[in-house]
Amino acid sequence: MLLASSCYSQKTVQTCDRLILDEHSRNVLGINESTLSEYLIKNGENPENISDRRLLDELRTIVCNGSEVLIFDTIQHKTVEIKVLMGQKGFEPRNYLMPGIEGVYSSSLELYNEEDAPFGFMPEDTIVNYLTSIELKVDARKIEIPVSAFEDLFFPNFCFTDLSIKPIKAYSSTNGDKIFVYIFGENRLTENTTYQNSFQYSYMAKLIIDLKEGYQSRIVLRGDKLCYYNWDNCLDFTGF
């Protein structure tokens, strides 16, 4: 599948989270939902899991560096601790790319099996940064987060803000029953990419954890699809 490069055009902040494709592109891609929330719901996401982060309670980050994020706060008199760690490993991009693409820069990421492909990698990547663990404790009670929830999120952005790409953060739902962990892919700006074009290699992910029932699900979108909704030009991009 060809992930079309849409992270390039100049838009205005008024179109954050709103579809910016022209009519021809909408017809070709089959995307006509005017907002990102509508697009997600049409594609099967539970509306209850789609949030405006500006209305949520952000948990306090006390450590953030190149390999670790530590979040420590209280929710309804319960102590919450989240620890995120990053490591490196070898990677075979040819397992996911169309034949002849691996190791060669392309202005678009050509995946033959998008559903199984990791997020955040470029065709020339043979070593990747990845999340090795996410540990969550509530009043010292450990809540398991399966490795499958984050192991395919490559080159996570830990501490920096780059327009819509934000640091790893955790939020409490308005009723205090759930925690949402947001993870963004780095802006993969290299000598081969322009600033806007590089956003297509990023991603936005949201892990949804119920404090009683444990990990529930996640929402993840690749940068190219986010760019349909002005991902690459919005400091105040809401997403999900």
Backbone as CSV, one residue per row, in Angstrom:
resi,resn,N_x,N_y,N_z,CA_x,CA_y,CA_z,C_x,C_y,C_z
1,MET,0.840,-1.196,0.000,0.000,0.000,0.000,0.872,1.242,0.000
2,LEU,0.531,2.231,-0.809,1.281,3.466,-0.886,0.703,4.471,0.089
3,LEU,1.554,4.950,0.989,1.146,6.008,1.893,1.521,7.328,1.245
4,ALA,0.542,8.005,0.679,0.830,9.211,-0.092,1.410,10.301,0.785
5,SER,2.376,11.016,0.252,2.989,12.110,0.979,2.095,13.335,0.924
6,SER,1.500,13.699,2.050,0.625,14.867,2.084,1.159,15.922,3.038
7,CYS,2.291,15.663,3.665,2.841,16.574,4.666,3.749,17.592,3.994
8,TYR,3.162,18.513,3.281,4.004,19.450,2.550,3.379,20.815,2.337
9,SER,2.069,20.912,2.339,1.439,22.160,1.915,1.324,23.155,3.058
10,GLN,1.237,24.416,2.712,1.083,25.477,3.691,-0.400,25.687,3.987
11,LYS,-0.765,25.600,5.265,-2.163,25.769,5.654,-2.228,26.768,6.801
12,THR,-3.381,26.946,7.370,-3.520,27.866,8.481,-3.950,27.108,9.713
13,VAL,-3.679,27.686,10.878,-4.002,27.005,12.128,-5.498,26.793,12.289
14,GLN,-6.314,27.572,11.548,-7.754,27.410,11.662,-8.223,26.044,11.169
15,THR,-7.382,25.347,10.399,-7.786,24.053,9.864,-7.234,22.887,10.686
16,CYS,-6.733,23.131,11.890,-6.249,22.044,12.742,-7.355,21.014,12.949
17,ASP,-7.006,19.751,12.785,-7.920,18.635,12.998,-9.050,18.571,11.971
18,ARG,-8.948,19.345,10.919,-9.991,19.346,9.901,-9.398,18.921,8.558
19,LEU,-10.189,18.227,7.768,-9.726,17.674,6.504,-9.323,18.791,5.544
20,ILE,-8.107,18.682,4.988,-7.606,19.732,4.103,-7.374,19.207,2.680
21,LEU,-7.815,17.987,2.376,-7.628,17.419,1.044,-8.545,18.085,0.026
22,ASP,-8.051,18.213,-1.201,-8.917,18.718,-2.256,-9.880,17.609,-2.696
23,GLU,-10.833,17.977,-3.530,-11.890,17.025,-3.909,-11.328,15.798,-4.613
24,HIS,-10.350,16.007,-5.499,-9.762,14.875,-6.222,-9.103,13.897,-5.244
25,SER,-8.309,14.415,-4.301,-7.630,13.546,-3.322,-8.631,12.819,-2.443
26,ARG,-9.706,13.487,-2.081,-10.749,12.843,-1.274,-11.342,11.649,-2.014
27,ASN,-11.598,11.835,-3.294,-12.176,10.754,-4.086,-11.205,9.594,-4.251
28,VAL,-9.942,9.900,-4.496,-8.933,8.854,-4.697,-8.715,8.062,-3.417
29,LEU,-8.617,8.758,-2.287,-8.325,8.109,-1.011,-9.573,7.593,-0.311
30,GLY,-10.726,8.040,-0.737,-11.963,7.614,-0.084,-12.126,8.191,1.300
31,ILE,-11.589,9.386,1.521,-11.678,10.046,2.817,-12.471,11.329,2.651
32,ASN,-13.639,11.403,3.320,-14.496,12.572,3.202,-14.937,13.119,4.554
33,GLU,-14.507,12.482,5.642,-14.907,12.939,6.972,-14.234,14.282,7.256
34,SER,-15.001,15.269,7.656,-14.478,16.628,7.787,-13.569,16.809,8.994
35,THR,-13.702,15.962,10.020,-12.833,16.062,11.194,-12.154,14.716,11.456
36,LEU,-11.057,14.775,12.172,-10.334,13.549,12.495,-11.174,12.629,13.370
37,SER,-11.939,13.184,14.284,-12.804,12.361,15.142,-13.807,11.577,14.307
38,GLU,-14.402,12.227,13.326,-15.357,11.546,12.450,-14.676,10.432,11.668
39,TYR,-13.460,10.686,11.216,-12.704,9.662,10.482,-12.446,8.438,11.361
40,LEU,-12.041,8.657,12.604,-11.752,7.558,13.518,-13.010,6.748,13.825
41,ILE,-14.112,7.425,14.087,-15.360,6.729,14.408,-15.833,5.899,13.218
42,LYS,-15.728,6.450,12.011,-16.119,5.702,10.828,-15.294,4.431,10.681
43,ASN,-14.014,4.494,11.115,-13.123,3.351,10.992,-13.110,2.463,12.235
44,GLY,-14.154,2.583,13.061,-14.371,1.614,14.124,-13.933,1.984,15.514
45,GLU,-13.395,3.185,15.723,-12.969,3.564,17.064,-14.176,3.901,17.940
46,ASN,-14.073,3.551,19.215,-15.117,3.858,20.183,-15.107,5.362,20.483
47,PRO,-16.214,6.055,20.266,-16.238,7.508,20.538,-15.831,7.855,21.964
48,GLU,-16.067,6.940,22.907,-15.714,7.211,24.299,-14.204,7.294,24.512
49,ASN,-13.441,6.731,23.578,-11.977,6.749,23.709,-11.325,7.933,23.013
50,ILE,-12.127,8.773,22.385,-11.606,9.945,21.681,-11.772,11.159,22.585
51,SER,-10.660,11.821,22.901,-10.678,12.902,23.888,-10.060,14.178,23.329
52,ASP,-10.397,15.270,23.959,-9.692,16.541,23.766,-8.744,16.673,24.947
53,ARG,-7.443,16.518,24.703,-6.479,16.524,25.815,-6.532,17.809,26.629
54,ARG,-6.967,18.891,26.010,-7.015,20.167,26.723,-8.031,20.145,27.853
55,LEU,-8.969,19.196,27.811,-9.999,19.099,28.841,-9.679,18.041,29.887
56,LEU,-8.549,17.350,29.714,-8.160,16.297,30.639,-7.156,16.831,31.668
57,ASP,-6.978,16.076,32.747,-6.009,16.445,33.778,-4.661,15.797,33.459
58,GLU,-3.670,16.626,33.163,-2.336,16.113,32.850,-1.616,15.675,34.120
59,LEU,-1.056,14.475,34.101,-0.280,13.980,35.238,1.136,14.554,35.180
60,ARG,1.733,14.720,36.329,3.013,15.430,36.434,4.181,14.562,35.994
61,THR,4.978,15.067,35.069,6.208,14.402,34.637,7.354,14.919,35.494
62,ILE,8.080,14.008,36.165,9.162,14.449,37.040,10.544,14.130,36.465
63,VAL,10.610,13.210,35.495,11.869,12.900,34.819,11.583,12.723,33.335
64,CYS,12.397,13.363,32.498,12.317,13.131,31.060,13.699,13.357,30.465
65,ASN,14.264,12.299,29.880,15.550,12.406,29.220,15.519,11.546,27.957
66,GLY,16.663,11.261,27.392,16.696,10.547,26.128,16.307,9.087,26.180
67,SER,16.164,8.525,27.367,15.857,7.103,27.453,14.813,6.760,28.518
68,GLU,14.341,7.755,29.269,13.405,7.459,30.359,12.433,8.618,30.569
69,VAL,11.181,8.239,30.823,10.165,9.194,31.269,9.552,8.643,32.544
70,LEU,9.469,9.474,33.573,8.845,9.070,34.833,7.747,10.062,35.171
71,ILE,6.545,9.545,35.317,5.369,10.351,35.635,4.877,9.935,37.015
72,PHE,4.638,10.914,37.883,4.237,10.614,39.263,3.221,11.657,39.710
73,ASP,2.029,11.173,40.119,0.975,12.102,40.512,-0.082,11.341,41.303
74,THR,-1.163,12.028,41.653,-2.276,11.386,42.359,-3.566,11.587,41.565
75,ILE,-4.420,10.546,41.590,-5.748,10.611,40.985,-6.742,10.128,42.026
76,GLN,-7.628,10.993,42.431,-8.637,10.649,43.447,-7.985,9.977,44.655
77,HIS,-6.955,10.623,45.168,-6.229,10.190,46.362,-5.434,8.889,46.157
78,LYS,-5.268,8.473,44.911,-4.460,7.299,44.606,-3.161,7.741,43.939
79,THR,-2.056,7.152,44.389,-0.758,7.483,43.815,-0.550,6.726,42.511
80,VAL,-0.200,7.446,41.475,0.009,6.851,40.158,1.460,7.083,39.725
81,GLU,2.120,5.999,39.314,3.496,6.089,38.830,3.596,5.370,37.480
82,ILE,4.117,6.066,36.483,4.302,5.500,35.149,5.758,5.682,34.752
83,LYS,6.381,4.591,34.348,7.787,4.629,33.934,7.906,4.082,32.522
84,VAL,8.485,4.876,31.635,8.640,4.502,30.231,10.130,4.450,29.908
85,LEU,10.576,3.343,29.315,11.985,3.169,28.980,12.155,2.900,27.492
86,MET,13.299,3.338,26.950,13.580,3.149,25.532,14.924,2.464,25.345
87,GLY,15.031,1.631,24.293,16.268,0.968,23.935,16.436,0.962,22.426
88,GLN,17.394,0.183,21.940,17.648,0.043,20.512,17.698,-1.425,20.127
89,LYS,17.393,-1.689,18.857,17.488,-3.045,18.345,17.644,-3.013,16.830
90,GLY,18.100,-4.127,16.263,18.204,-4.243,14.827,16.827,-4.365,14.186
91,PHE,16.749,-3.987,12.912,15.460,-3.938,12.230,15.651,-4.248,10.752
92,GLU,14.682,-4.974,10.179,14.714,-5.325,8.758,13.558,-4.628,8.035
93,PRO,13.787,-3.443,7.472,12.684,-2.729,6.803,12.116,-3.487,5.617
94,ARG,12.929,-4.338,4.975,12.443,-5.052,3.792,11.294,-6.001,4.116
95,ASN,11.117,-6.332,5.398,10.004,-7.200,5.779,8.653,-6.507,5.617
96,TYR,8.680,-5.185,5.473,7.426,-4.432,5.436,7.276,-3.553,4.201
97,LEU,8.351,-3.367,3.446,8.316,-2.458,2.313,8.077,-3.195,1.006
98,MET,7.567,-2.474,0.046,7.422,-3.035,-1.287,8.803,-3.416,-1.817
99,PRO,8.925,-4.469,-2.602,10.232,-4.912,-3.116,10.980,-3.783,-3.813
100,GLY,12.283,-3.664,-3.480,13.132,-2.666,-4.107,13.175,-1.340,-3.384
101,ILE,12.349,-1.177,-2.329,12.288,0.101,-1.622,13.253,0.142,-0.436
102,GLU,13.549,-1.029,0.179,14.333,-1.023,1.397,15.702,-0.391,1.169
103,GLY,16.118,0.423,2.151,17.423,1.060,2.087,17.493,2.240,1.143
104,VAL,16.374,2.604,0.523,16.354,3.696,-0.441,15.319,4.719,-0.008
105,TYR,15.735,5.984,0.072,14.776,7.007,0.475,13.713,7.194,-0.607
106,SER,12.481,7.351,-0.160,11.378,7.658,-1.062,10.573,8.780,-0.431
107,SER,9.941,9.615,-1.253,9.138,10.708,-0.716,7.852,10.202,-0.081
108,SER,7.564,8.929,-0.227,6.414,8.308,0.432,6.821,6.923,0.914
109,LEU,6.151,6.452,1.937,6.485,5.170,2.546,5.608,4.091,1.927
110,GLU,6.215,3.194,1.157,5.462,2.198,0.423,5.437,0.881,1.196
111,LEU,4.319,0.610,1.851,4.154,-0.576,2.672,3.259,-1.564,1.946
112,TYR,3.671,-2.826,1.927,2.804,-3.820,1.302,1.819,-4.411,2.296
113,ASN,2.060,-4.207,3.580,1.132,-4.697,4.600,1.101,-3.686,5.736
114,GLU,0.307,-2.653,5.563,0.298,-1.559,6.533,-0.142,-2.012,7.918
115,GLU,-1.074,-2.948,8.000,-1.612,-3.359,9.295,-0.559,-3.992,10.187
116,ASP,0.418,-4.692,9.591,1.439,-5.371,10.385,2.716,-4.564,10.543
117,ALA,2.866,-3.474,9.818,4.115,-2.718,9.824,4.237,-1.862,11.084
118,PRO,5.439,-1.770,11.637,5.658,-0.873,12.780,5.442,0.581,12.373
119,PHE,5.398,1.436,13.371,5.199,2.865,13.154,6.524,3.601,13.348
120,GLY,6.723,4.659,12.574,7.832,5.570,12.820,9.133,5.280,12.108
121,PHE,9.196,4.246,11.273,10.473,3.934,10.630,10.542,4.501,9.219
122,MET,11.785,4.627,8.738,12.051,5.068,7.378,12.696,3.925,6.609
123,PRO,12.651,3.950,5.270,13.152,2.812,4.482,14.603,2.448,4.752
124,GLU,15.432,3.420,5.164,16.855,3.133,5.378,17.187,2.676,6.786
125,ASP,16.207,2.581,7.675,16.470,2.224,9.075,16.806,0.740,9.236
126,THR,17.978,0.454,9.794,18.340,-0.921,10.153,18.529,-1.077,11.656
127,ILE,18.613,0.033,12.373,18.602,0.055,13.834,17.555,1.067,14.261
128,VAL,16.700,0.679,15.185,15.603,1.559,15.589,15.589,1.761,17.098
129,ASN,15.133,2.936,17.504,14.786,3.178,18.898,13.368,2.649,19.119
130,TYR,13.164,1.990,20.250,11.828,1.451,20.521,11.574,1.442,22.022
131,LEU,10.324,1.331,22.392,9.939,1.296,23.804,10.153,-0.107,24.347
132,THR,11.000,-0.226,25.355,11.269,-1.546,25.939,10.271,-1.909,27.029
133,SER,9.737,-0.899,27.719,8.748,-1.200,28.755,7.962,0.044,29.137
134,ILE,6.719,-0.177,29.548,5.889,0.848,30.171,5.319,0.234,31.435
135,GLU,5.738,0.737,32.577,5.301,0.207,33.867,4.319,1.183,34.513
136,LEU,3.204,0.658,34.978,2.187,1.477,35.637,1.858,0.889,37.000
137,LYS,1.948,1.741,38.023,1.582,1.340,39.372,0.567,2.328,39.925
138,VAL,-0.466,1.795,40.567,-1.465,2.606,41.245,-1.486,2.175,42.707
139,ASP,-1.058,3.072,43.608,-0.902,2.716,45.028,-0.069,1.435,45.169
140,ALA,1.023,1.358,44.421,1.966,0.228,44.438,1.400,-1.043,43.806
141,ARG,0.155,-1.013,43.328,-0.422,-2.162,42.611,-0.055,-2.057,41.140
142,LYS,0.615,-3.075,40.637,1.080,-3.034,39.256,-0.054,-3.383,38.300
143,ILE,-0.228,-2.544,37.282,-1.193,-2.803,36.221,-0.416,-3.167,34.966
144,GLU,-0.634,-4.359,34.465,0.122,-4.848,33.315,-0.315,-4.144,32.027
145,ILE,0.681,-3.683,31.284,0.448,-3.152,29.945,1.170,-4.083,28.981
146,PRO,0.450,-4.801,28.122,1.095,-5.784,27.257,2.117,-5.151,26.314
147,VAL,3.176,-5.890,26.056,4.227,-5.399,25.162,3.657,-5.067,23.786
148,SER,2.654,-5.815,23.372,2.053,-5.584,22.054,1.430,-4.202,21.924
149,ALA,1.199,-3.537,23.055,0.586,-2.214,23.020,1.565,-1.134,22.588
150,PHE,2.879,-1.420,22.661,3.848,-0.361,22.378,5.107,-0.819,21.649
151,GLU,5.314,-2.111,21.460,6.582,-2.581,20.907,6.808,-2.170,19.450
152,ASP,5.749,-1.803,18.733,5.886,-1.411,17.328,5.884,0.105,17.145
153,LEU,6.033,0.854,18.236,6.095,2.312,18.167,7.562,2.726,18.163
154,PHE,8.147,2.824,16.978,9.573,3.107,16.834,9.848,4.613,16.912
155,PHE,11.067,4.952,17.318,11.530,6.335,17.422,10.522,7.219,18.159
156,PRO,10.146,6.816,19.364,9.211,7.647,20.134,9.858,8.969,20.521
157,ASN,9.071,10.019,20.520,9.540,11.340,20.925,9.365,11.474,22.436
158,PHE,10.469,11.595,23.164,10.383,11.571,24.627,10.067,12.940,25.232
159,CYS,10.841,13.973,24.908,10.779,15.196,25.714,10.524,16.487,24.950
160,PHE,10.581,16.463,23.639,10.552,17.708,22.887,9.179,17.970,22.253
161,THR,8.932,19.234,21.957,7.733,19.636,21.224,8.140,20.147,19.855
162,ASP,7.527,19.606,18.821,7.786,20.043,17.453,6.431,20.158,16.748
163,LEU,5.847,21.357,16.830,4.489,21.572,16.349,3.530,20.554,16.987
164,SER,2.927,19.678,16.189,1.941,18.727,16.704,2.578,17.557,17.439
165,ILE,3.872,17.342,17.277,4.576,16.241,17.953,4.909,16.683,19.373
166,LYS,4.379,15.970,20.339,4.519,16.369,21.741,5.326,15.321,22.527
167,PRO,5.784,15.680,23.734,6.452,14.700,24.600,5.483,13.612,25.062
168,ILE,6.038,12.512,25.541,5.212,11.469,26.148,4.525,12.056,27.383
169,LYS,3.208,11.924,27.425,2.432,12.475,28.529,1.344,11.493,28.931
170,ALA,0.876,11.616,30.171,-0.256,10.828,30.654,-1.315,11.776,31.193
171,TYR,-2.567,11.387,31.008,-3.696,12.199,31.438,-4.704,11.318,32.147
172,SER,-5.446,11.929,33.042,-6.552,11.253,33.714,-7.853,11.632,33.020
173,SER,-8.750,10.644,32.863,-10.073,10.943,32.305,-10.815,11.873,33.255
174,THR,-11.870,12.506,32.757,-12.585,13.491,33.574,-13.190,12.888,34.835
175,ASN,-13.535,11.587,34.786,-14.102,10.948,35.982,-13.052,10.234,36.827
176,GLY,-11.786,10.249,36.364,-10.718,9.643,37.138,-10.625,8.143,37.048
177,ASP,-11.416,7.521,36.194,-11.431,6.059,36.093,-10.369,5.508,35.139
178,LYS,-9.880,6.347,34.228,-8.954,5.865,33.208,-7.718,6.763,33.120
179,ILE,-6.654,6.169,32.598,-5.440,6.913,32.267,-5.187,6.756,30.778
180,PHE,-4.832,7.850,30.145,-4.469,7.838,28.729,-2.989,8.207,28.606
181,VAL,-2.215,7.339,27.999,-0.803,7.622,27.756,-0.634,7.959,26.281
182,TYR,-0.136,9.159,26.015,0.062,9.623,24.637,1.536,9.496,24.254
183,ILE,1.765,8.907,23.074,3.117,8.709,22.560,3.143,9.184,21.109
184,PHE,4.134,9.997,20.786,4.286,10.524,19.432,5.612,10.060,18.843
185,GLY,5.630,9.864,17.542,6.875,9.541,16.878,7.703,10.787,16.623
186,GLU,9.022,10.621,16.630,9.907,11.748,16.347,9.646,12.326,14.962
187,ASN,9.994,13.589,14.787,10.059,14.161,13.450,11.333,13.632,12.808
188,ARG,11.194,12.768,11.790,12.351,12.128,11.174,13.001,13.030,10.115
189,LEU,13.417,14.204,10.529,14.044,15.152,9.618,15.479,14.718,9.345
190,THR,15.793,14.436,8.087,17.132,14.027,7.673,17.529,14.845,6.448
191,GLU,18.721,14.564,5.935,19.177,15.269,4.736,18.311,14.929,3.524
192,ASN,17.537,13.863,3.631,16.692,13.442,2.518,15.258,13.940,2.607
193,THR,14.879,14.544,3.724,13.495,14.964,3.898,13.415,16.465,4.108
194,THR,12.318,17.042,3.658,12.020,18.422,4.010,11.346,18.425,5.378
195,TYR,11.237,19.595,5.984,10.632,19.670,7.314,9.196,19.163,7.290
196,GLN,8.382,19.659,6.345,6.982,19.244,6.310,6.861,17.770,5.921
197,ASN,7.627,17.338,4.927,7.538,15.963,4.455,7.884,14.959,5.548
198,SER,8.782,15.336,6.457,9.242,14.392,7.481,8.146,14.008,8.467
199,PHE,7.089,14.799,8.556,6.014,14.495,9.499,5.268,13.216,9.130
200,GLN,5.319,12.793,7.874,4.586,11.593,7.491,5.173,10.340,8.152
201,TYR,6.419,10.407,8.600,7.049,9.246,9.235,6.788,9.204,10.739
202,SER,6.126,10.219,11.256,5.775,10.238,12.666,4.451,9.488,12.867
203,TYR,3.894,9.586,14.055,2.614,8.954,14.375,2.106,9.527,15.684
204,MET,0.880,9.250,15.970,0.276,9.596,17.263,-0.362,8.338,17.819
205,ALA,-0.069,8.024,19.076,-0.621,6.832,19.721,-1.212,7.194,21.078
206,LYS,-2.275,6.491,21.430,-2.937,6.692,22.721,-3.243,5.334,23.332
207,LEU,-2.649,5.069,24.493,-2.926,3.838,25.224,-4.017,4.133,26.256
208,ILE,-5.004,3.267,26.326,-6.172,3.488,27.185,-6.168,2.437,28.285
209,ILE,-6.046,2.890,29.530,-5.938,1.980,30.674,-7.018,2.310,31.696
210,ASP,-7.823,1.323,32.035,-8.822,1.461,33.095,-8.148,1.110,34.420
211,LEU,-8.301,1.955,35.427,-7.588,1.741,36.685,-8.074,0.508,37.439
212,LYS,-9.262,0.021,37.125,-9.764,-1.195,37.763,-9.581,-2.417,36.874
213,GLU,-9.890,-2.277,35.602,-9.881,-3.423,34.696,-8.566,-3.602,33.941
214,GLY,-7.676,-2.606,33.988,-6.382,-2.715,33.332,-6.382,-2.171,31.912
215,TYR,-5.348,-2.535,31.159,-5.199,-2.061,29.789,-6.389,-2.494,28.952
216,GLN,-6.913,-1.556,28.150,-8.083,-1.850,27.333,-7.780,-1.877,25.837
217,SER,-7.184,-0.828,25.316,-6.947,-0.751,23.877,-6.019,0.415,23.574
218,ARG,-5.809,0.647,22.285,-5.023,1.795,21.862,-5.583,2.344,20.556
219,ILE,-5.253,3.599,20.293,-5.509,4.220,19.001,-4.163,4.664,18.449
220,VAL,-3.858,4.316,17.206,-2.611,4.754,16.567,-2.907,5.156,15.130
221,LEU,-2.362,6.289,14.715,-2.457,6.710,13.322,-1.083,7.136,12.824
222,ARG,-0.766,6.730,11.604,0.488,7.140,10.977,0.417,8.605,10.570
223,GLY,1.593,9.197,10.455,1.676,10.612,10.145,1.032,11.001,8.839
224,ASP,1.102,10.127,7.835,0.526,10.505,6.539,-0.977,10.745,6.649
225,LYS,-1.670,9.906,7.431,-3.115,10.093,7.602,-3.417,11.299,8.492
226,LEU,-2.584,11.510,9.492,-2.761,12.686,10.335,-2.598,13.969,9.529
227,CYS,-1.713,13.904,8.529,-1.488,15.089,7.696,-2.716,15.466,6.875
228,TYR,-3.587,14.507,6.617,-4.833,14.854,5.935,-5.637,15.849,6.767
229,TYR,-5.346,15.883,8.060,-6.058,16.758,8.987,-5.122,17.825,9.570
230,ASN,-4.125,18.216,8.777,-3.227,19.345,9.077,-2.275,19.075,10.243
231,TRP,-1.922,17.844,10.450,-0.981,17.418,11.494,0.343,18.157,11.421
232,ASP,0.816,18.438,10.214,2.171,18.972,10.030,2.243,20.488,10.137
233,ASN,1.154,21.137,10.491,1.178,22.595,10.505,0.428,23.181,11.697
234,CYS,0.207,22.370,12.742,-0.624,22.823,13.862,0.074,22.641,15.193
235,LEU,0.322,23.748,15.874,0.873,23.669,17.214,-0.169,23.151,18.204
236,ASP,-1.443,23.403,17.928,-2.521,23.048,18.844,-3.364,21.902,18.287
237,PHE,-2.712,20.962,17.603,-3.410,19.813,17.046,-3.977,18.970,18.197
238,THR,-5.274,18.677,18.144,-5.926,17.943,19.231,-5.808,16.443,19.055
239,GLY,-6.126,15.952,17.854,-6.041,14.519,17.618,-7.128,13.757,18.341
240,PHE,-6.705,12.805,19.180,-7.673,11.960,19.876,-7.257,11.711,21.317
